């Protein structure tokens, strides 16, 4: 993540808070995500452009913050989207236009990242390697 500039971080997230969020959603988040929110909770990455597997460019505005002090935290946003998002999707970041980046937990062995467009509820799968490479988290 050394090539990424993180703007407007809300601070660090401790392990107990992160575990509490995972219990709330009954999931285990991918390690790269936990690494990001531990250090850059709610931040805006630069660069921030990614591609879906069909070539559409999408841009993250910011990661949803973790913590009760933030109105648009990951829990509140997902509560608001409950009847709109397909099951097994958890929004973790947004763009500038009301769309969300989500983890798709349908297959726990292969968690995918999708971009959900709110206007038509269309889903676009992200190129995982490109997403991780841009964030500097490819292992």
C-alpha positions as CSV (number, residue, x, y, z in Angstrom):
1,X,0.0,0.0,0.0
2,X,3.1,2.2,-0.1
3,X,2.2,3.5,-3.6
4,X,-1.3,4.6,-2.5
5,X,-2.0,7.9,-0.9
6,X,-4.8,7.6,1.7
7,X,-6.7,10.8,2.3
8,X,-9.1,11.7,5.1
9,X,-8.5,8.6,7.2
10,X,-10.7,8.3,10.3
11,X,-7.9,6.7,12.2
12,X,-7.0,3.1,13.0
13,X,-9.4,0.3,13.8
14,X,-8.3,-2.2,16.5
15,X,-8.7,-5.9,16.2
16,X,-11.6,-6.2,18.6
17,X,-13.7,-3.7,16.7
18,X,-12.9,-5.4,13.4
19,X,-13.9,-8.8,15.0
20,X,-17.1,-7.3,16.2
21,X,-18.0,-6.1,12.7
22,X,-17.2,-9.6,11.3
23,X,-19.5,-11.2,13.9
24,X,-22.2,-8.7,13.1
25,X,-22.2,-9.7,9.5
26,X,-21.3,-13.3,10.3
27,X,-18.4,-13.3,7.8
28,X,-14.6,-13.2,7.7
29,X,-13.4,-10.3,5.6
30,X,-10.5,-10.8,3.2
31,X,-7.1,-10.1,4.7
32,X,-6.4,-7.2,2.3
33,X,-9.5,-5.4,3.5
34,X,-8.7,-5.9,7.1
35,X,-5.2,-4.6,6.5
36,X,-6.6,-1.4,4.9
37,X,-9.2,-0.6,7.5
38,X,-6.8,-1.3,10.4
39,X,-4.6,1.6,9.1
40,X,-6.9,3.7,6.9
41,X,-10.4,3.5,8.2
42,X,-12.8,5.3,6.0
43,X,-10.1,6.8,3.8
44,X,-10.0,7.7,0.2
45,X,-7.3,6.0,-1.9
46,X,-5.4,7.7,-4.7
47,X,-5.1,6.3,-7.3
48,X,-8.7,5.0,-7.2
49,X,-9.6,3.7,-10.6
50,X,-10.4,0.0,-11.1
51,X,-11.8,-2.1,-13.9
52,X,-14.6,-4.6,-14.0
53,X,-14.0,-7.9,-15.8
54,X,-15.8,-6.5,-18.8
55,X,-13.6,-3.4,-19.0
56,X,-15.8,-0.8,-17.3
57,X,-13.8,1.8,-15.3
58,X,-15.1,2.5,-11.8
59,X,-13.6,4.7,-9.1
60,X,-13.7,4.4,-5.3
61,X,-14.6,7.6,-3.5
62,X,-13.9,6.2,0.0
63,X,-14.0,3.0,2.1
64,X,-17.0,3.0,4.4
65,X,-15.7,3.7,7.9
66,X,-16.0,1.3,10.8
67,X,-17.2,2.8,14.1
68,X,-20.4,4.1,15.7
69,X,-19.2,7.7,15.6
70,X,-19.7,7.8,11.8
71,X,-23.2,8.2,10.4
72,X,-22.4,6.4,7.1
73,X,-20.4,3.6,8.7
74,X,-20.4,0.1,7.1
75,X,-23.2,-1.2,9.4
76,X,-25.6,1.7,8.8
77,X,-25.0,1.8,5.0
78,X,-25.7,-2.0,4.8
79,X,-28.8,-1.7,6.9
80,X,-30.1,1.0,4.5
81,X,-29.2,-1.2,1.5
82,X,-30.6,-4.4,3.0
83,X,-33.7,-4.5,0.7
84,X,-31.8,-3.4,-2.4
85,X,-28.6,-5.4,-2.4
86,X,-28.7,-9.1,-3.3
87,X,-28.2,-11.5,-0.4
88,X,-24.6,-12.2,0.6
89,X,-23.4,-8.8,-0.6
90,X,-21.8,-6.4,1.9
91,X,-21.0,-2.9,0.8
92,X,-17.5,-1.8,1.9
93,X,-16.8,1.3,-0.3
94,X,-18.6,3.9,-2.4
95,X,-18.2,6.0,-5.5
96,X,-19.2,9.6,-6.1
97,X,-22.6,8.6,-7.5
98,X,-24.3,6.5,-4.9
99,X,-23.0,3.1,-6.1
100,X,-21.1,0.7,-3.9
101,X,-18.2,-1.7,-4.0
102,X,-19.3,-5.0,-2.3
103,X,-17.9,-8.3,-1.2
104,X,-19.9,-11.2,-2.6
105,X,-19.9,-13.9,0.0
106,X,-21.9,-16.5,-2.0
107,X,-18.8,-18.7,-2.2
108,X,-16.9,-18.4,1.0
109,X,-13.8,-20.0,-0.6
110,X,-13.7,-17.4,-3.4
111,X,-15.0,-14.1,-2.2
112,X,-15.5,-11.8,-5.2
113,X,-15.6,-8.0,-5.4
114,X,-18.5,-6.5,-7.3
115,X,-19.6,-3.0,-8.2
116,X,-23.3,-2.4,-7.6
117,X,-25.0,0.4,-9.6
118,X,-27.9,1.7,-7.6
119,X,-30.0,3.0,-10.5
120,X,-30.6,-0.4,-12.1
121,X,-29.2,-2.8,-9.4
122,X,-26.7,-4.1,-12.0
123,X,-23.6,-5.9,-10.7
124,X,-20.2,-5.8,-12.3
125,X,-17.4,-8.1,-11.1
126,X,-14.1,-6.4,-10.5
127,X,-10.8,-7.7,-11.8
128,X,-9.5,-8.9,-8.4
129,X,-5.8,-8.9,-9.3
130,X,-6.1,-5.3,-10.7
131,X,-7.9,-4.2,-7.6
132,X,-5.4,-5.7,-5.2
133,X,-2.4,-4.5,-7.3
134,X,-3.6,-1.0,-7.3
135,X,-4.0,-1.1,-3.5
136,X,-0.6,-2.7,-3.3
137,X,-1.9,-5.7,-1.5
138,X,-1.1,-8.6,-3.9
139,X,0.6,-11.4,-2.0
